Amino acid sequence: MSSPARHHPEAERRFPTAADAAPPTGPRPARSPETVPPHMAPEGAIRLQDLAPVLVARLPAILQEVGELLSDQHPDYAGFLTGALDEVAAAAEGFVRSLVETAAAAHAASDRPAVGDAGSGDVEQALFEEIGRVHHRQGRDVLPLLAAYRMGAAVAWRHLAPVALRSGVTTEQFAMLAAAVFAAVDRLSEASLRGYVLEQSECASAREAARAELAELLLSERSSTPTVRAAAERAGWSLPQQAAVVLVDPDDEAARRPLARLDPSALHLRRPEGFVAIVPDPAGPRRRARLASALAGTGAVVGPTVRLEQLPASVRLVQLGLTLQRASLVDHGPLFVDEHLDAIIVHRDERLLAALRHRLLAPLADLSPASRLRLAETLRSWLLHMGDRRAVAEELHVHPQTVRYRLAQLREAFGGKLDDPATRASLMLVLAWGSEDADLA
């Protein structure tokens, strides 16, 4: 992140919307009449520096015309100009003298003034950059400010050009003066625009950091309601009644992009387990359908809709859902956890499930791996279809006689346990939600 910009309280206090502000350069001298001094006689090329008093004498008329134009197109800027006329006039005088010196220096070097050298130094650049920053902080559009700069430059040149011509400047001097005027305005416009963009970028970065901090707080188990409310205020996030956690595999770049394009009110966070989004009020009208549509074709796992204080527990559910998805134990996303709570419950502790599976399927342990797998899938189908052999044959794509033969083998292995309702329920648990070849091959 870039280092904080130098703050100029003078810009915030006196130049919040100045259309043609320029740096003050000391006490305002007495105004000179609009005449050419004797030493500027047209016996030879005059010095451009000697134009400064003549041009300064035109400032009241220039500022008056600028104010009239601004009152029609930018009345707020016109109001500032009227309220701070003496300060603006002093700044404009310093600006005019700086422009003339720049043009004279360029003429002496027989070169056109570059934008970077035209009539404004580092202090003035920083001041006009701060004016742009203030505009963003006040929620104002920067384009009218830049338009006002151009308007002020055009009016100034309409007044300055005839004065310069009457003073007997050469064509080259005249061109240098014109270039200095508009190059300086361009540079000051660039400074204000740069300040506006920098402030915008820094505000956006600060906002994203605050939103990430809030997301981390909501997913932790150490947050209190006052702490969450304070963090939400800093992030500019309205606390919803309910929310849902969406988790995407960190290696799934295709899913990450749709996740970033979710509802703008969603909070985003990068965690070791993947990319996370907190979606506010996902149970609202048609919100679930829009969420499913936005995540279509991805491996995203969507947690249940819960109160904010329950989000940490929801994180554990989506993590388990992602694990089941990777193991192909549930459909590949988007996976809504509340539609697969049975599988989530069964697989919440894989060690317990593995121990239960090992104990219940012990009667098949002495068979070959292929035989164990065939009999286990037959037993699973028989339990699911409640003993309907024809349905079992159709699901396994085998002849009903084959099903009858396998069931006979199962009864021989399990004995009367297959008639015990509790045993059948436990077998359903380990076979219906477990991997088909787990502990069998």
KETIGU-301134 format. One record per residue (C-alpha): x, z, y; chain; residue number from 0. Coordinates in steps of 0.1 Angstrom, whole numbers, plus 5000, padded with zeros to 4 digits. Layout:
KETIGU-301134
    c1    c3    c2  mol  seq
     X     Z     Y    A  NUM
...
//
This chain:
KETIGU-301134
    c1    c3    c2  mol  seq
  5000  5000  5000    A    0
  5013  4991  5034    A    1
  5025  5019  5056    A    2
  5000  5033  5081    A    3
  4998  5013  5114    A    4
  5009  5029  5146    A    5
  4978  5043  5163    A    6
  4972  5035  5199    A    7
  4946  5059  5214    A    8
  4948  5039  5246    A    9
  4933  5009  5228    A   10
  4905  5030  5213    A   11
  4897  5046  5246    A   12
  4902  5018  5272    A   13
  4903  4986  5252    A   14
  4876  4989  5225    A   15
  4862  4954  5232    A   16
  4885  4940  5259    A   17
  4883  4902  5261    A   18
  4914  4896  5281    A   19
  4933  4928  5281    A   20
  4970  4926  5287    A   21
  4998  4952  5289    A   22
  5002  4971  5322    A   23
  5037  4967  5335    A   24
  5038  4992  5364    A   25
  5023  4997  5398    A   26
  5002  4969  5411    A   27
  5020  4953  5441    A   28
  5002  4941  5472    A   29
  4984  4908  5468    A   30
  5001  4878  5482    A   31
  4981  4851  5500    A   32
  4975  4819  5482    A   33
  5002  4800  5500    A   34
  5036  4787  5490    A   35
  5065  4807  5504    A   36
  5089  4787  5526    A   37
  5118  4789  5501    A   38
  5095  4770  5476    A   39
  5096  4739  5498    A   40
  5094  4707  5479    A   41
  5130  4696  5488    A   42
  5138  4702  5452    A   43
  5124  4718  5421    A   44
  5110  4752  5429    A   45
  5115  4783  5408    A   46
  5086  4791  5385    A   47
  5092  4828  5391    A   48
  5082  4823  5427    A   49
  5047  4813  5416    A   50
  5038  4848  5404    A   51
  5026  4862  5438    A   52
  5005  4831  5444    A   53
  4989  4833  5409    A   54
  4983  4870  5412    A   55
  4963  4863  5444    A   56
  4938  4843  5423    A   57
  4931  4872  5399    A   58
  4900  4886  5416    A   59
  4884  4851  5414    A   60
  4895  4847  5378    A   61
  4881  4881  5367    A   62
  4849  4875  5386    A   63
  4843  4842  5368    A   64
  4853  4856  5334    A   65
  4828  4885  5339    A   66
  4800  4860  5348    A   67
  4806  4840  5316    A   68
  4809  4870  5295    A   69
  4776  4884  5308    A   70
  4758  4854  5293    A   71
  4776  4852  5259    A   72
  4792  4887  5254    A   73
  4774  4912  5276    A   74
  4792  4942  5260    A   75
  4826  4928  5269    A   76
  4813  4920  5304    A   77
  4802  4957  5307    A   78
  4837  4968  5298    A   79
  4853  4945  5323    A   80
  4830  4958  5351    A   81
  4836  4994  5342    A   82
  4874  4991  5340    A   83
  4880  4964  5366    A   84
  4910  4981  5383    A   85
  4927  4987  5350    A   86
  4921  4952  5337    A   87
  4933  4937  5370    A   88
  4965  4957  5368    A   89
  4970  4946  5332    A   90
  4962  4910  5340    A   91
  4988  4910  5369    A   92
  5015  4922  5345    A   93
  5004  4895  5321    A   94
  5006  4867  5347    A   95
  5041  4878  5358    A   96
  5052  4879  5321    A   97
  5038  4844  5315    A   98
  5056  4829  5345    A   99
  5089  4845  5334    A  100
  5084  4831  5299    A  101
  5077  4796  5312    A  102
  5107  4798  5335    A  103
  5129  4809  5307    A  104
  5117  4780  5285    A  105
  5122  4755  5313    A  106
  5157  4768  5319    A  107
  5164  4762  5282    A  108
  5147  4728  5283    A  109
  5125  4739  5254    A  110
  5088  4746  5250    A  111
  5080  4783  5245    A  112
  5073  4793  5209    A  113
  5042  4813  5202    A  114
  5063  4842  5191    A  115
  5081  4843  5225    A  116
  5052  4837  5248    A  117
  5043  4864  5272    A  118
  5039  4895  5250    A  119
  5063  4919  5234    A  120
  5062  4943  5206    A  121
  5043  4970  5226    A  122
  5016  4945  5236    A  123
  5014  4931  5201    A  124
  5008  4966  5187    A  125
  4982  4972  5215    A  126
  4962  4941  5207    A  127
  4965  4947  5170    A  128
  4950  4981  5176    A  129
  4921  4964  5195    A  130
  4914  4945  5163    A  131
  4915  4976  5142    A  132
  4891  4994  5166    A  133
  4867  4964  5162    A  134
  4867  4969  5125    A  135
  4863  5006  5127    A  136
  4833  5001  5150    A  137
  4817  4976  5125    A  138
  4820  4947  5150    A  139
  4827  4911  5142    A  140
  4862  4899  5153    A  141
  4852  4863  5160    A  142
  4834  4871  5194    A  143
  4865  4889  5205    A  144
  4887  4859  5198    A  145
  4862  4836  5215    A  146
  4864  4859  5246    A  147
  4902  4856  5246    A  148
  4899  4818  5246    A  149
  4873  4819  5273    A  150
  4895  4841  5295    A  151
  4924  4818  5289    A  152
  4904  4787  5298    A  153
  4891  4802  5330    A  154
  4926  4815  5340    A  155
  4941  4780  5335    A  156
  4914  4763  5356    A  157
  4924  4786  5385    A  158
  4962  4786  5378    A  159
  4966  4748  5373    A  160
  4957  4737  5409    A  161
  4978  4765  5424    A  162
  5008  4754  5404    A  163
  5003  4717  5413    A  164
  4999  4725  5450    A  165
  5032  4745  5449    A  166
  5051  4714  5440    A  167
  5061  4722  5404    A  168
  5075  4694  5383    A  169
  5056  4679  5354    A  170
  5079  4696  5330    A  171
  5074  4730  5347    A  172
  5037  4725  5347    A  173
  5037  4718  5310    A  174
  5058  4748  5303    A  175
  5034  4770  5322    A  176
  5004  4756  5304    A  177
  5021  4761  5270    A  178
  5030  4797  5279    A  179
  4994  4805  5288    A  180
  4978  4793  5256    A  181
  5007  4803  5234    A  182
  5004  4839  5247    A  183
  4967  4839  5241    A  184
  4972  4826  5206    A  185
  4997  4853  5199    A  186
  4975  4881  5212    A  187
  4945  4866  5192    A  188
  4967  4866  5161    A  189
  4976  4903  5168    A  190
  4940  4913  5171    A  191
  4930  4894  5140    A  192
  4959  4908  5121    A  193
  4949  4943  5131    A  194
  4913  4936  5121    A  195
  4924  4923  5086    A  196
  4948  4951  5081    A  197
  4922  4978  5089    A  198
  4897  4960  5067    A  199
  4922  4959  5038    A  200
  4933  4995  5042    A  201
  4897  5007  5044    A  202
  4889  4987  5013    A  203
  4919  5002  4995    A  204
  4910  5037  5006    A  205
  4874  5031  4995    A  206
  4884  5019  4961    A  207
  4908  5048  4956    A  208
  4880  5072  4966    A  209
  4856  5055  4942    A  210
  4882  5057  4913    A  211
  4888  5093  4921    A  212
  4850  5099  4919    A  213
  4847  5081  4886    A  214
  4875  5101  4871    A  215
  4859  5133  4884    A  216
  4825  5123  4869    A  217
  4841  5116  4835    A  218
  4860  5149  4834    A  219
  4847  5182  4822    A  220
  4861  5201  4851    A  221
  4839  5189  4879    A  222
  4813  5210  4897    A  223
  4783  5198  4916    A  224
  4798  5206  4951    A  225
  4831  5188  4942    A  226
  4812  5157  4929    A  227
  4791  5156  4961    A  228
  4821  5159  4983    A  229
  4839  5131  4964    A  230
  4808  5109  4965    A  231
  4806  5113  5003    A  232
  4842  5103  5007    A  233
  4836  5072  4985    A  234
  4803  5063  5002    A  235
  4785  5064  4969    A  236
  4749  5076  4966    A  237
  4746  5100  4937    A  238
  4720  5087  4912    A  239
  4698  5109  4890    A  240
  4712  5092  4859    A  241
  4740  5069  4849    A  242
  4756  5052  4819    A  243
  4792  5046  4809    A  244
  4803  5011  4799    A  245
  4835  5007  4780    A  246
  4855  4975  4773    A  247
  4885  4972  4750    A  248
  4916  4970  4772    A  249
  4928  4939  4753    A  250
  4895  4921  4758    A  251
  4902  4902  4791    A  252
  4871  4881  4786    A  253
  4850  4912  4787    A  254
  4869  4927  4817    A  255
  4858  4899  4841    A  256
  4820  4904  4835    A  257
  4825  4941  4838    A  258
  4840  4937  4873    A  259
  4810  4916  4883    A  260
  4784  4943  4875    A  261
  4762  4959  4901    A  262
  4783  4965  4932    A  263
  4772  5001  4931    A  264
  4790  5006  4897    A  265
  4822  5026  4898    A  266
  4852  5012  4880    A  267
  4882  5029  4864    A  268
  4911  5020  4842    A  269
  4917  5045  4814    A  270
  4940  5045  4783    A  271
  4910  5038  4761    A  272
  4899  5008  4781    A  273
  4882  4996  4812    A  274
  4853  5018  4822    A  275
  4823  5013  4845    A  276
  4798  5039  4856    A  277
  4765  5022  4862    A  278
  4739  5041  4882    A  279
  4703  5043  4871    A  280
  4706  5018  4842    A  281
  4671  5027  4829    A  282
  4654  5013  4860    A  283
  4629  4984  4858    A  284
  4646  4954  4841    A  285
  4680  4970  4847    A  286
  4688  4971  4810    A  287
  4679  4935  4805    A  288
  4701  4925  4835    A  289
  4729  4946  4821    A  290
  4726  4930  4787    A  291
  4726  4896  4803    A  292
  4757  4903  4824    A  293
  4777  4916  4794    A  294
  4765  4889  4770    A  295
  4792  4875  4748    A  296
  4815  4905  4754    A  297
  4825  4935  4733    A  298
  4813  4960  4759    A  299
  4799  4992  4746    A  300
  4771  5008  4768    A  301
  4765  5045  4765    A  302
  4731  5062  4767    A  303
  4714  5069  4800    A  304
  4722  5105  4808    A  305
  4724  5129  4837    A  306
  4757  5129  4856    A  307
  4769  5162  4841    A  308
  4765  5146  4806    A  309
  4788  5116  4813    A  310
  4819  5132  4797    A  311
  4800  5135  4764    A  312
  4788  5100  4768    A  313
  4824  5088  4770    A  314
  4831  5102  4735    A  315
  4801  5082  4722    A  316
  4812  5049  4737    A  317
  4847  5055  4724    A  318
  4833  5060  4689    A  319
  4811  5029  4694    A  320
  4841  5008  4703    A  321
  4859  5021  4671    A  322
  4830  5011  4649    A  323
  4828  4977  4666    A  324
  4865  4971  4659    A  325
  4859  4981  4623    A  326
  4830  4956  4621    A  327
  4807  4985  4612    A  328
  4783  4975  4640    A  329
  4775  4942  4656    A  330
  4800  4928  4682    A  331
  4787  4937  4716    A  332
  4773  4942  4739    A  333
  4766  4973  4719    A  334
  4741  4998  4733    A  335
  4749  5031  4717    A  336
  4714  5044  4718    A  337
  4704  5016  4694    A  338
  4731  5027  4668    A  339
  4729  5065  4670    A  340
  4726  5067  4632    A  341
  4759  5050  4627    A  342
  4774  5070  4656    A  343
  4763  5103  4639    A  344
  4775  5093  4605    A  345
  4809  5082  4618    A  346
  4814  5109  4643    A  347
  4839  5126  4619    A  348
  4854  5100  4596    A  349
  4872  5127  4576    A  350
  4840  5144  4566    A  351
  4824  5111  4558    A  352
  4853  5101  4536    A  353
  4852  5134  4518    A  354
  4815  5130  4511    A  355
  4819  5094  4500    A  356
  4847  5104  4476    A  357
  4827  5131  4460    A  358
  4794  5112  4457    A  359
  4811  5080  4443    A  360
  4833  5099  4418    A  361
  4813  5086  4388    A  362
  4827  5051  4396    A  363
  4863  5062  4399    A  364
  4874  5051  4364    A  365
  4861  5016  4368    A  366
  4883  4987  4381    A  367
  4882  4980  4418    A  368
  4861  4949  4415    A  369
  4836  4967  4393    A  370
  4834  4996  4417    A  371
  4827  4973  4446    A  372
  4800  4953  4427    A  373
  4782  4985  4415    A  374
  4784  5002  4449    A  375
  4769  4972  4467    A  376
  4741  4970  4441    A  377
  4734  5007  4444    A  378
  4733  5004  4482    A  379
  4708  4975  4481    A  380
  4687  4993  4455    A  381
  4685  5024  4477    A  382
  4676  5003  4508    A  383
  4649  4983  4490    A  384
  4635  5015  4474    A  385
  4641  5002  4438    A  386
  4627  4967  4443    A  387
  4649  4947  4419    A  388
  4637  4913  4431    A  389
  4646  4921  4467    A  390
  4680  4934  4455    A  391
  4686  4901  4436    A  392
  4677  4880  4467    A  393
  4700  4900  4490    A  394
  4729  4899  4466    A  395
  4722  4863  4456    A  396
  4722  4871  4419    A  397
  4698  4868  4390    A  398
  4673  4897  4385    A  399
  4687  4901  4350    A  400
  4721  4908  4366    A  401
  4705  4934  4388    A  402
  4689  4950  4357    A  403
  4723  4951  4339    A  404
  4741  4966  4369    A  405
  4715  4993  4373    A  406
  4719  5002  4337    A  407
  4756  5007  4343    A  408
  4748  5029  4373    A  409
  4725  5051  4353    A  410
  4751  5055  4327    A  411
  4776  5065  4353    A  412
  4754  5088  4374    A  413
  4730  5100  4348    A  414
  4699  5118  4361    A  415
  4714  5122  4396    A  416
  4699  5089  4407    A  417
  4664  5105  4402    A  418
  4673  5134  4425    A  419
  4659  5127  4461    A  420
  4688  5147  4477    A  421
  4715  5128  4459    A  422
  4698  5095  4467    A  423
  4697  5105  4504    A  424
  4734  5114  4504    A  425
  4743  5082  4486    A  426
  4723  5063  4513    A  427
  4743  5080  4540    A  428
  4777  5070  4526    A  429
  4767  5035  4515    A  430
  4744  5023  4542    A  431
  4766  5031  4572    A  432
  4800  5030  4556    A  433
  4824  5001  4551    A  434
  4814  4983  4519    A  435
  4849  4985  4505    A  436
  4859  5019  4518    A  437
  4872  5041  4490    A  438
  4861  5015  4465    A  439
  4888  4989  4462    A  440
//
